[in-house]
Structure formats: C-alpha cells, structure tokens
C-alpha cells in the first residue's frame, strides 16, 4: 500500500490558535503528518547549528554563502531596512 508522510501541512496547525483538524488529508488511512519536526535528532540539531555558524563565517569574511535564501545578482547589494 502506498502512503505519504509530509513534515507538516500547508496551514501549519501549531502556528494557529484554535486550529481544528478539518483538512481532508487527515481522513486518509495511509497518511502520517508530523508537526514540522520530522528531522529532529541530536545529530540533526548539531548539524544545523554547524552549517549556520559556517555560513555566518563565510559571509562575514567576504565569501558567498553556500546556501543563500535569496539569490542576489552579480554586483547587487541587499537592501537595508526593508
């Protein structure tokens, strides 16, 4: 039997006060949904922290980020203040 196991759903229930499980996906017998924490392990937390620290060092020492959230065009600068 096929199934699915998404790491949370579009409406992210944990972020909504008074949320109720009305999503029709919850009626499926072959679905497992985790509360946006399927990655969690001590090793994963350590890895995420290491990558974040390494990226900060890269950017602060003038090198490009390996994992940018927003791609910048060559020669452009991020806006300040927003």
PyMOL Python script that loads the backbone (N, CA, C, O; Angstrom):
from pymol import cmd

cmd.read_pdbstr("""\
ATOM      1  N   UNK A   1       0.844  -1.181   0.000  1.00  0.00           N
ATOM      2  CA  UNK A   1       0.000   0.000   0.000  1.00  0.00           C
ATOM      3  C   UNK A   1       0.886   1.239   0.000  1.00  0.00           C
ATOM      4  O   UNK A   1       1.822   1.323   0.795  1.00  0.00           O
ATOM      5  N   UNK A   2       0.614   2.186  -0.861  1.00  0.00           N
ATOM      6  CA  UNK A   2       1.351   3.448  -0.920  1.00  0.00           C
ATOM      7  C   UNK A   2       0.833   4.393   0.151  1.00  0.00           C
ATOM      8  O   UNK A   2      -0.289   4.246   0.636  1.00  0.00           O
ATOM      9  N   UNK A   3       1.642   5.339   0.506  1.00  0.00           N
ATOM     10  CA  UNK A   3       1.234   6.318   1.511  1.00  0.00           C
ATOM     11  C   UNK A   3       2.059   7.577   1.383  1.00  0.00           C
ATOM     12  O   UNK A   3       2.864   7.712   0.461  1.00  0.00           O
ATOM     13  N   UNK A   4       1.860   8.489   2.301  1.00  0.00           N
ATOM     14  CA  UNK A   4       2.598   9.743   2.317  1.00  0.00           C
ATOM     15  C   UNK A   4       2.875  10.128   3.764  1.00  0.00           C
ATOM     16  O   UNK A   4       2.109   9.799   4.670  1.00  0.00           O
ATOM     17  N   UNK A   5       3.989  10.835   3.962  1.00  0.00           N
ATOM     18  CA  UNK A   5       4.349  11.283   5.303  1.00  0.00           C
ATOM     19  C   UNK A   5       4.958  12.679   5.231  1.00  0.00           C
ATOM     20  O   UNK A   5       6.168  12.826   5.407  1.00  0.00           O
ATOM     21  N   UNK A   6       4.146  13.713   4.975  1.00  0.00           N
ATOM     22  CA  UNK A   6       4.674  15.080   4.909  1.00  0.00           C
ATOM     23  C   UNK A   6       5.083  15.594   6.289  1.00  0.00           C
ATOM     24  O   UNK A   6       4.495  15.229   7.307  1.00  0.00           O
ATOM     25  N   UNK A   7       6.091  16.438   6.295  1.00  0.00           N
ATOM     26  CA  UNK A   7       6.542  17.070   7.535  1.00  0.00           C
ATOM     27  C   UNK A   7       5.751  18.355   7.718  1.00  0.00           C
ATOM     28  O   UNK A   7       6.268  19.449   7.493  1.00  0.00           O
ATOM     29  N   UNK A   8       4.529  18.222   8.114  1.00  0.00           N
ATOM     30  CA  UNK A   8       3.570  19.304   8.341  1.00  0.00           C
ATOM     31  C   UNK A   8       2.745  19.524   7.079  1.00  0.00           C
ATOM     32  O   UNK A   8       3.024  18.932   6.037  1.00  0.00           O
ATOM     33  N   UNK A   9       1.752  20.355   7.175  1.00  0.00           N
ATOM     34  CA  UNK A   9       0.859  20.644   6.064  1.00  0.00           C
ATOM     35  C   UNK A   9       0.824  22.146   5.827  1.00  0.00           C
ATOM     36  O   UNK A   9       1.397  22.913   6.601  1.00  0.00           O
ATOM     37  N   UNK A  10       0.168  22.561   4.783  1.00  0.00           N
ATOM     38  CA  UNK A  10       0.181  23.966   4.366  1.00  0.00           C
ATOM     39  C   UNK A  10      -0.202  24.935   5.477  1.00  0.00           C
ATOM     40  O   UNK A  10       0.448  25.967   5.646  1.00  0.00           O
ATOM     41  N   UNK A  11      -1.238  24.621   6.230  1.00  0.00           N
ATOM     42  CA  UNK A  11      -1.699  25.597   7.222  1.00  0.00           C
ATOM     43  C   UNK A  11      -0.934  25.577   8.541  1.00  0.00           C
ATOM     44  O   UNK A  11      -1.290  26.326   9.450  1.00  0.00           O
ATOM     45  N   UNK A  12       0.094  24.757   8.681  1.00  0.00           N
ATOM     46  CA  UNK A  12       0.909  24.693   9.894  1.00  0.00           C
ATOM     47  C   UNK A  12       0.078  24.861  11.170  1.00  0.00           C
ATOM     48  O   UNK A  12       0.081  25.936  11.769  1.00  0.00           O
ATOM     49  N   UNK A  13      -0.617  23.832  11.580  1.00  0.00           N
ATOM     50  CA  UNK A  13      -1.520  23.917  12.731  1.00  0.00           C
ATOM     51  C   UNK A  13      -0.910  24.498  14.000  1.00  0.00           C
ATOM     52  O   UNK A  13      -1.577  25.227  14.734  1.00  0.00           O
ATOM     53  N   UNK A  14       0.341  24.182  14.260  1.00  0.00           N
ATOM     54  CA  UNK A  14       0.945  24.648  15.505  1.00  0.00           C
ATOM     55  C   UNK A  14       1.053  26.163  15.581  1.00  0.00           C
ATOM     56  O   UNK A  14       1.287  26.706  16.660  1.00  0.00           O
ATOM     57  N   UNK A  15       0.889  26.858  14.461  1.00  0.00           N
ATOM     58  CA  UNK A  15       1.002  28.312  14.448  1.00  0.00           C
ATOM     59  C   UNK A  15      -0.346  29.016  14.477  1.00  0.00           C
ATOM     60  O   UNK A  15      -0.403  30.244  14.423  1.00  0.00           O
ATOM     61  N   UNK A  16      -1.425  28.257  14.561  1.00  0.00           N
ATOM     62  CA  UNK A  16      -2.742  28.877  14.513  1.00  0.00           C
ATOM     63  C   UNK A  16      -3.524  28.595  15.789  1.00  0.00           C
ATOM     64  O   UNK A  16      -3.766  27.440  16.140  1.00  0.00           O
ATOM     65  N   UNK A  17      -3.908  29.642  16.466  1.00  0.00           N
ATOM     66  CA  UNK A  17      -4.712  29.500  17.684  1.00  0.00           C
ATOM     67  C   UNK A  17      -6.096  28.962  17.316  1.00  0.00           C
ATOM     68  O   UNK A  17      -6.722  29.443  16.371  1.00  0.00           O
ATOM     69  N   UNK A  18      -6.557  27.988  18.046  1.00  0.00           N
ATOM     70  CA  UNK A  18      -7.881  27.440  17.818  1.00  0.00           C
ATOM     71  C   UNK A  18      -7.985  26.540  16.596  1.00  0.00           C
ATOM     72  O   UNK A  18      -9.093  26.248  16.147  1.00  0.00           O
ATOM     73  N   UNK A  19      -6.854  26.089  16.042  1.00  0.00           N
ATOM     74  CA  UNK A  19      -6.876  25.235  14.862  1.00  0.00           C
ATOM     75  C   UNK A  19      -7.604  23.935  15.148  1.00  0.00           C
ATOM     76  O   UNK A  19      -7.471  23.367  16.232  1.00  0.00           O
ATOM     77  N   UNK A  20      -8.369  23.467  14.182  1.00  0.00           N
ATOM     78  CA  UNK A  20      -9.072  22.189  14.281  1.00  0.00           C
ATOM     79  C   UNK A  20      -8.713  21.334  13.067  1.00  0.00           C
ATOM     80  O   UNK A  20      -8.559  21.870  11.970  1.00  0.00           O
ATOM     81  N   UNK A  21      -8.577  20.029  13.237  1.00  0.00           N
ATOM     82  CA  UNK A  21      -8.181  19.142  12.140  1.00  0.00           C
ATOM     83  C   UNK A  21      -9.297  18.914  11.125  1.00  0.00           C
ATOM     84  O   UNK A  21      -9.966  17.881  11.160  1.00  0.00           O
ATOM     85  N   UNK A  22      -9.502  19.871  10.224  1.00  0.00           N
ATOM     86  CA  UNK A  22     -10.550  19.747   9.213  1.00  0.00           C
ATOM     87  C   UNK A  22      -9.999  19.427   7.829  1.00  0.00           C
ATOM     88  O   UNK A  22     -10.772  19.231   6.892  1.00  0.00           O
ATOM     89  N   UNK A  23      -8.683  19.370   7.685  1.00  0.00           N
ATOM     90  CA  UNK A  23      -8.072  19.072   6.401  1.00  0.00           C
ATOM     91  C   UNK A  23      -8.478  17.661   5.967  1.00  0.00           C
ATOM     92  O   UNK A  23      -8.325  16.721   6.746  1.00  0.00           O
ATOM     93  N   UNK A  24      -8.988  17.490   4.750  1.00  0.00           N
ATOM     94  CA  UNK A  24      -9.433  16.175   4.300  1.00  0.00           C
ATOM     95  C   UNK A  24      -8.318  15.130   4.245  1.00  0.00           C
ATOM     96  O   UNK A  24      -8.588  13.930   4.240  1.00  0.00           O
ATOM     97  N   UNK A  25      -7.070  15.587   4.203  1.00  0.00           N
ATOM     98  CA  UNK A  25      -5.964  14.625   4.218  1.00  0.00           C
ATOM     99  C   UNK A  25      -5.974  13.773   5.488  1.00  0.00           C
ATOM    100  O   UNK A  25      -5.553  12.616   5.466  1.00  0.00           O
ATOM    101  N   UNK A  26      -6.449  14.337   6.580  1.00  0.00           N
ATOM    102  CA  UNK A  26      -6.466  13.604   7.846  1.00  0.00           C
ATOM    103  C   UNK A  26      -7.413  12.414   7.846  1.00  0.00           C
ATOM    104  O   UNK A  26      -7.378  11.594   8.764  1.00  0.00           O
ATOM    105  N   UNK A  27      -8.250  12.311   6.839  1.00  0.00           N
ATOM    106  CA  UNK A  27      -9.170  11.185   6.737  1.00  0.00           C
ATOM    107  C   UNK A  27      -8.526   9.988   6.038  1.00  0.00           C
ATOM    108  O   UNK A  27      -9.082   8.891   6.050  1.00  0.00           O
ATOM    109  N   UNK A  28      -7.363  10.193   5.432  1.00  0.00           N
ATOM    110  CA  UNK A  28      -6.700   9.121   4.699  1.00  0.00           C
ATOM    111  C   UNK A  28      -6.024   8.140   5.647  1.00  0.00           C
ATOM    112  O   UNK A  28      -5.311   8.557   6.559  1.00  0.00           O
ATOM    113  N   UNK A  29      -6.238   6.842   5.444  1.00  0.00           N
ATOM    114  CA  UNK A  29      -5.652   5.845   6.344  1.00  0.00           C
ATOM    115  C   UNK A  29      -4.154   5.638   6.123  1.00  0.00           C
ATOM    116  O   UNK A  29      -3.483   5.057   6.976  1.00  0.00           O
ATOM    117  N   UNK A  30      -3.625   6.098   5.002  1.00  0.00           N
ATOM    118  CA  UNK A  30      -2.218   5.883   4.680  1.00  0.00           C
ATOM    119  C   UNK A  30      -1.406   7.179   4.731  1.00  0.00           C
ATOM    120  O   UNK A  30      -0.474   7.361   3.948  1.00  0.00           O
ATOM    121  N   UNK A  31      -1.760   8.073   5.651  1.00  0.00           N
ATOM    122  CA  UNK A  31      -1.078   9.351   5.797  1.00  0.00           C
ATOM    123  C   UNK A  31      -0.574   9.526   7.224  1.00  0.00           C
ATOM    124  O   UNK A  31      -1.292   9.279   8.194  1.00  0.00           O
ATOM    125  N   UNK A  32       0.674   9.956   7.323  1.00  0.00           N
ATOM    126  CA  UNK A  32       1.267  10.302   8.617  1.00  0.00           C
ATOM    127  C   UNK A  32       1.758  11.734   8.467  1.00  0.00           C
ATOM    128  O   UNK A  32       2.502  12.035   7.534  1.00  0.00           O
ATOM    129  N   UNK A  33       1.356  12.620   9.367  1.00  0.00           N
ATOM    130  CA  UNK A  33       1.796  14.013   9.326  1.00  0.00           C
ATOM    131  C   UNK A  33       2.543  14.298  10.621  1.00  0.00           C
ATOM    132  O   UNK A  33       2.055  14.002  11.711  1.00  0.00           O
ATOM    133  N   UNK A  34       3.730  14.876  10.489  1.00  0.00           N
ATOM    134  CA  UNK A  34       4.494  15.229  11.682  1.00  0.00           C
ATOM    135  C   UNK A  34       4.388  16.733  11.924  1.00  0.00           C
ATOM    136  O   UNK A  34       4.112  17.484  10.988  1.00  0.00           O
ATOM    137  N   UNK A  35       4.599  17.184  13.143  1.00  0.00           N
ATOM    138  CA  UNK A  35       4.463  18.618  13.476  1.00  0.00           C
ATOM    139  C   UNK A  35       5.706  19.430  13.116  1.00  0.00           C
ATOM    140  O   UNK A  35       6.270  20.118  13.967  1.00  0.00           O
ATOM    141  N   UNK A  36       6.125  19.351  11.875  1.00  0.00           N
ATOM    142  CA  UNK A  36       7.282  20.097  11.374  1.00  0.00           C
ATOM    143  C   UNK A  36       8.527  19.817  12.206  1.00  0.00           C
ATOM    144  O   UNK A  36       9.328  20.714  12.470  1.00  0.00           O
ATOM    145  N   UNK A  37       8.678  18.568  12.612  1.00  0.00           N
ATOM    146  CA  UNK A  37       9.828  18.186  13.418  1.00  0.00           C
ATOM    147  C   UNK A  37      10.360  16.810  13.030  1.00  0.00           C
ATOM    148  O   UNK A  37      11.043  16.165  13.826  1.00  0.00           O
ATOM    149  N   UNK A  38      10.059  16.360  11.832  1.00  0.00           N
ATOM    150  CA  UNK A  38      10.475  15.019  11.420  1.00  0.00           C
ATOM    151  C   UNK A  38      11.997  14.902  11.353  1.00  0.00           C
ATOM    152  O   UNK A  38      12.540  13.804  11.479  1.00  0.00           O
ATOM    153  N   UNK A  39      12.683  16.014  11.157  1.00  0.00           N
ATOM    154  CA  UNK A  39      14.133  15.979  11.056  1.00  0.00           C
ATOM    155  C   UNK A  39      14.799  15.790  12.414  1.00  0.00           C
ATOM    156  O   UNK A  39      15.981  15.452  12.462  1.00  0.00           O
ATOM    157  N   UNK A  40      14.099  15.991  13.498  1.00  0.00           N
ATOM    158  CA  UNK A  40      14.726  16.180  14.791  1.00  0.00           C
ATOM    159  C   UNK A  40      15.492  14.969  15.297  1.00  0.00           C
ATOM    160  O   UNK A  40      14.962  13.861  15.380  1.00  0.00           O
ATOM    161  N   UNK A  41      16.727  15.205  15.626  1.00  0.00           N
ATOM    162  CA  UNK A  41      17.594  14.280  16.354  1.00  0.00           C
ATOM    163  C   UNK A  41      18.734  15.142  16.889  1.00  0.00           C
ATOM    164  O   UNK A  41      18.942  16.262  16.422  1.00  0.00           O
ATOM    165  N   UNK A  42      19.450  14.634  17.841  1.00  0.00           N
ATOM    166  CA  UNK A  42      20.580  15.404  18.378  1.00  0.00           C
ATOM    167  C   UNK A  42      21.605  15.667  17.277  1.00  0.00           C
ATOM    168  O   UNK A  42      22.195  16.746  17.219  1.00  0.00           O
ATOM    169  N   UNK A  43      21.814  14.687  16.410  1.00  0.00           N
ATOM    170  CA  UNK A  43      22.765  14.858  15.314  1.00  0.00           C
ATOM    171  C   UNK A  43      22.285  15.929  14.335  1.00  0.00           C
ATOM    172  O   UNK A  43      23.083  16.744  13.871  1.00  0.00           O
ATOM    173  N   UNK A  44      20.990  15.935  14.017  1.00  0.00           N
ATOM    174  CA  UNK A  44      20.454  16.931  13.089  1.00  0.00           C
ATOM    175  C   UNK A  44      20.575  18.337  13.665  1.00  0.00           C
ATOM    176  O   UNK A  44      20.930  19.270  12.945  1.00  0.00           O
ATOM    177  N   UNK A  45      20.288  18.497  14.941  1.00  0.00           N
ATOM    178  CA  UNK A  45      20.393  19.814  15.582  1.00  0.00           C
ATOM    179  C   UNK A  45      21.846  20.291  15.552  1.00  0.00           C
ATOM    180  O   UNK A  45      22.113  21.458  15.265  1.00  0.00           O
ATOM    181  N   UNK A  46      22.773  19.396  15.844  1.00  0.00           N
ATOM    182  CA  UNK A  46      24.190  19.748  15.814  1.00  0.00           C
ATOM    183  C   UNK A  46      24.612  20.149  14.394  1.00  0.00           C
ATOM    184  O   UNK A  46      25.337  21.127  14.212  1.00  0.00           O
ATOM    185  N   UNK A  47      24.159  19.398  13.400  1.00  0.00           N
ATOM    186  CA  UNK A  47      24.498  19.691  12.002  1.00  0.00           C
ATOM    187  C   UNK A  47      23.941  21.035  11.568  1.00  0.00           C
ATOM    188  O   UNK A  47      24.646  21.810  10.921  1.00  0.00           O
ATOM    189  N   UNK A  48      22.693  21.330  11.907  1.00  0.00           N
ATOM    190  CA  UNK A  48      22.079  22.611  11.542  1.00  0.00           C
ATOM    191  C   UNK A  48      22.851  23.768  12.172  1.00  0.00           C
ATOM    192  O   UNK A  48      23.104  24.780  11.517  1.00  0.00           O
ATOM    193  N   UNK A  49      23.221  23.620  13.424  1.00  0.00           N
ATOM    194  CA  UNK A  49      23.984  24.682  14.096  1.00  0.00           C
ATOM    195  C   UNK A  49      25.349  24.873  13.456  1.00  0.00           C
ATOM    196  O   UNK A  49      25.801  26.005  13.284  1.00  0.00           O
ATOM    197  N   UNK A  50      26.007  23.782  13.103  1.00  0.00           N
ATOM    198  CA  UNK A  50      27.330  23.867  12.475  1.00  0.00           C
ATOM    199  C   UNK A  50      27.243  24.558  11.123  1.00  0.00           C
ATOM    200  O   UNK A  50      28.054  25.432  10.819  1.00  0.00           O
ATOM    201  N   UNK A  51      26.257  24.167  10.303  1.00  0.00           N
ATOM    202  CA  UNK A  51      26.098  24.786   8.990  1.00  0.00           C
ATOM    203  C   UNK A  51      25.801  26.278   9.130  1.00  0.00           C
ATOM    204  O   UNK A  51      26.355  27.087   8.386  1.00  0.00           O
ATOM    205  N   UNK A  52      24.942  26.648  10.065  1.00  0.00           N
ATOM    206  CA  UNK A  52      24.608  28.065  10.263  1.00  0.00           C
ATOM    207  C   UNK A  52      25.848  28.856  10.667  1.00  0.00           C
ATOM    208  O   UNK A  52      26.077  29.952  10.156  1.00  0.00           O
ATOM    209  N   UNK A  53      26.638  28.316  11.566  1.00  0.00           N
ATOM    210  CA  UNK A  53      27.847  29.013  12.004  1.00  0.00           C
ATOM    211  C   UNK A  53      28.854  29.131  10.864  1.00  0.00           C
ATOM    212  O   UNK A  53      29.459  30.187  10.678  1.00  0.00           O
ATOM    213  N   UNK A  54      29.037  28.062  10.107  1.00  0.00           N
ATOM    214  CA  UNK A  54      29.967  28.101   8.985  1.00  0.00           C
ATOM    215  C   UNK A  54      29.519  29.120   7.927  1.00  0.00           C
ATOM    216  O   UNK A  54      30.348  29.834   7.363  1.00  0.00           O
ATOM    217  N   UNK A  55      28.226  29.183   7.665  1.00  0.00           N
ATOM    218  CA  UNK A  55      27.711  30.146   6.693  1.00  0.00           C
ATOM    219  C   UNK A  55      27.931  31.574   7.177  1.00  0.00           C
ATOM    220  O   UNK A  55      28.293  32.445   6.386  1.00  0.00           O
ATOM    221  N   UNK A  56      27.718  31.824   8.464  1.00  0.00           N
ATOM    222  CA  UNK A  56      27.942  33.164   9.005  1.00  0.00           C
ATOM    223  C   UNK A  56      29.402  33.564   8.832  1.00  0.00           C
ATOM    224  O   UNK A  56      29.691  34.692   8.434  1.00  0.00           O
ATOM    225  N   UNK A  57      30.321  32.656   9.126  1.00  0.00           N
ATOM    226  CA  UNK A  57      31.745  32.941   8.970  1.00  0.00           C
ATOM    227  C   UNK A  57      32.071  33.219   7.501  1.00  0.00           C
ATOM    228  O   UNK A  57      32.806  34.157   7.193  1.00  0.00           O
ATOM    229  N   UNK A  58      31.524  32.406   6.599  1.00  0.00           N
ATOM    230  CA  UNK A  58      31.775  32.619   5.168  1.00  0.00           C
ATOM    231  C   UNK A  58      31.368  34.027   4.748  1.00  0.00           C
ATOM    232  O   UNK A  58      32.154  34.747   4.132  1.00  0.00           O
ATOM    233  N   UNK A  59      30.151  34.413   5.078  1.00  0.00           N
ATOM    234  CA  UNK A  59      29.629  35.710   4.651  1.00  0.00           C
ATOM    235  C   UNK A  59      30.386  36.857   5.321  1.00  0.00           C
ATOM    236  O   UNK A  59      30.703  37.851   4.669  1.00  0.00           O
ATOM    237  N   UNK A  60      30.674  36.727   6.603  1.00  0.00           N
ATOM    238  CA  UNK A  60      31.374  37.791   7.320  1.00  0.00           C
ATOM    239  C   UNK A  60      32.831  37.946   6.901  1.00  0.00           C
ATOM    240  O   UNK A  60      33.451  38.976   7.163  1.00  0.00           O
ATOM    241  N   UNK A  61      33.378  36.919   6.249  1.00  0.00           N
ATOM    242  CA  UNK A  61      34.753  37.026   5.753  1.00  0.00           C
ATOM    243  C   UNK A  61      34.788  37.301   4.252  1.00  0.00           C
ATOM    244  O   UNK A  61      35.829  37.143   3.614  1.00  0.00           O
ATOM    245  N   UNK A  62      33.639  37.715   3.682  1.00  0.00           N
ATOM    246  CA  UNK A  62      33.593  38.149   2.298  1.00  0.00           C
ATOM    247  C   UNK A  62      33.369  37.072   1.260  1.00  0.00           C
ATOM    248  O   UNK A  62      33.382  37.361   0.063  1.00  0.00           O
ATOM    249  N   UNK A  63      33.165  35.848   1.683  1.00  0.00           N
ATOM    250  CA  UNK A  63      32.891  34.781   0.722  1.00  0.00           C
ATOM    251  C   UNK A  63      31.381  34.637   0.539  1.00  0.00           C
ATOM    252  O   UNK A  63      30.618  34.991   1.438  1.00  0.00           O
ATOM    253  N   UNK A  64      30.944  34.128  -0.597  1.00  0.00           N
ATOM    254  CA  UNK A  64      29.500  33.958  -0.812  1.00  0.00           C
ATOM    255  C   UNK A  64      28.938  32.819   0.027  1.00  0.00           C
ATOM    256  O   UNK A  64      29.623  31.835   0.309  1.00  0.00           O
ATOM    257  N   UNK A  65      27.705  32.969   0.411  1.00  0.00           N
ATOM    258  CA  UNK A  65      27.033  31.906   1.164  1.00  0.00           C
ATOM    259  C   UNK A  65      26.863  30.684   0.269  1.00  0.00           C
ATOM    260  O   UNK A  65      26.598  30.814  -0.926  1.00  0.00           O
ATOM    261  N   UNK A  66      27.015  29.514   0.843  1.00  0.00           N
ATOM    262  CA  UNK A  66      26.794  28.281   0.078  1.00  0.00           C
ATOM    263  C   UNK A  66      25.310  27.993  -0.061  1.00  0.00           C
ATOM    264  O   UNK A  66      24.890  27.377  -1.041  1.00  0.00           O
ATOM    265  N   UNK A  67      24.517  28.424   0.894  1.00  0.00           N
ATOM    266  CA  UNK A  67      23.087  28.125   0.907  1.00  0.00           C
ATOM    267  C   UNK A  67      22.266  29.403   1.055  1.00  0.00           C
ATOM    268  O   UNK A  67      21.573  29.567   2.059  1.00  0.00           O
ATOM    269  N   UNK A  68      22.327  30.321   0.071  1.00  0.00           N
ATOM    270  CA  UNK A  68      21.583  31.580   0.206  1.00  0.00           C
ATOM    271  C   UNK A  68      20.079  31.349   0.142  1.00  0.00           C
ATOM    272  O   UNK A  68      19.602  30.497  -0.608  1.00  0.00           O
ATOM    273  N   UNK A  69      19.352  32.104   0.923  1.00  0.00           N
ATOM    274  CA  UNK A  69      17.894  32.021   0.885  1.00  0.00           C
ATOM    275  C   UNK A  69      17.387  32.779  -0.328  1.00  0.00           C
ATOM    276  O   UNK A  69      16.495  32.309  -1.035  1.00  0.00           O
ATOM    277  N   UNK A  70      17.950  33.941  -0.566  1.00  0.00           N
ATOM    278  CA  UNK A  70      17.572  34.768  -1.718  1.00  0.00           C
ATOM    279  C   UNK A  70      18.805  34.945  -2.593  1.00  0.00           C
ATOM    280  O   UNK A  70      19.845  35.407  -2.125  1.00  0.00           O
ATOM    281  N   UNK A  71      18.685  34.580  -3.852  1.00  0.00           N
ATOM    282  CA  UNK A  71      19.803  34.737  -4.782  1.00  0.00           C
ATOM    283  C   UNK A  71      19.969  36.225  -5.117  1.00  0.00           C
ATOM    284  O   UNK A  71      18.989  36.919  -5.388  1.00  0.00           O
ATOM    285  N   UNK A  72      21.197  36.698  -5.097  1.00  0.00           N
ATOM    286  CA  UNK A  72      21.494  38.077  -5.485  1.00  0.00           C
ATOM    287  C   UNK A  72      22.146  38.067  -6.851  1.00  0.00           C
ATOM    288  O   UNK A  72      22.915  37.158  -7.166  1.00  0.00           O
ATOM    289  N   UNK A  73      21.852  39.057  -7.660  1.00  0.00           N
ATOM    290  CA  UNK A  73      22.505  39.193  -8.958  1.00  0.00           C
ATOM    291  C   UNK A  73      23.912  39.725  -8.747  1.00  0.00           C
ATOM    292  O   UNK A  73      24.164  40.463  -7.794  1.00  0.00           O
ATOM    293  N   UNK A  74      24.817  39.359  -9.619  1.00  0.00           N
ATOM    294  CA  UNK A  74      26.198  39.806  -9.519  1.00  0.00           C
ATOM    295  C   UNK A  74      26.226  41.328  -9.483  1.00  0.00           C
ATOM    296  O   UNK A  74      25.609  41.985 -10.321  1.00  0.00           O
ATOM    297  N   UNK A  75      26.941  41.886  -8.513  1.00  0.00           N
ATOM    298  CA  UNK A  75      27.070  43.322  -8.394  1.00  0.00           C
ATOM    299  C   UNK A  75      25.965  43.991  -7.591  1.00  0.00           C
ATOM    300  O   UNK A  75      26.066  45.178  -7.281  1.00  0.00           O
ATOM    301  N   UNK A  76      24.914  43.256  -7.249  1.00  0.00           N
ATOM    302  CA  UNK A  76      23.843  43.873  -6.470  1.00  0.00           C
ATOM    303  C   UNK A  76      24.158  43.775  -4.984  1.00  0.00           C
ATOM    304  O   UNK A  76      24.987  42.971  -4.558  1.00  0.00           O
ATOM    305  N   UNK A  77      23.490  44.599  -4.220  1.00  0.00           N
ATOM    306  CA  UNK A  77      23.679  44.597  -2.782  1.00  0.00           C
ATOM    307  C   UNK A  77      22.312  44.411  -2.134  1.00  0.00           C
ATOM    308  O   UNK A  77      21.310  44.910  -2.648  1.00  0.00           O
ATOM    309  N   UNK A  78      22.264  43.704  -1.020  1.00  0.00           N
ATOM    310  CA  UNK A  78      20.973  43.568  -0.340  1.00  0.00           C
ATOM    311  C   UNK A  78      20.476  44.906   0.151  1.00  0.00           C
ATOM    312  O   UNK A  78      21.272  45.756   0.550  1.00  0.00           O
ATOM    313  N   UNK A  79      19.154  45.109   0.128  1.00  0.00           N
ATOM    314  CA  UNK A  79      18.595  46.362   0.623  1.00  0.00           C
ATOM    315  C   UNK A  79      18.701  46.422   2.136  1.00  0.00           C
ATOM    316  O   UNK A  79      18.688  45.388   2.804  1.00  0.00           O
ATOM    317  N   UNK A  80      18.802  47.590   2.661  1.00  0.00           N
ATOM    318  CA  UNK A  80      18.903  47.791   4.111  1.00  0.00           C
ATOM    319  C   UNK A  80      17.579  48.320   4.629  1.00  0.00           C
ATOM    320  O   UNK A  80      16.972  49.196   4.013  1.00  0.00           O
ATOM    321  N   UNK A  81      17.141  47.803   5.732  1.00  0.00           N
ATOM    322  CA  UNK A  81      15.954  48.361   6.376  1.00  0.00           C
ATOM    323  C   UNK A  81      14.653  47.683   5.967  1.00  0.00           C
ATOM    324  O   UNK A  81      13.899  47.276   6.851  1.00  0.00           O
ATOM    325  N   UNK A  82      14.355  47.541   4.730  1.00  0.00           N
ATOM    326  CA  UNK A  82      13.205  46.829   4.247  1.00  0.00           C
ATOM    327  C   UNK A  82      11.933  47.458   4.503  1.00  0.00           C
ATOM    328  O   UNK A  82      10.891  46.921   4.125  1.00  0.00           O
TER     329      UNK A  82
END
""", "prot")
cmd.dss("prot")
cmd.show_as("cartoon", "prot")
cmd.util.cbc("prot")
cmd.orient("prot")
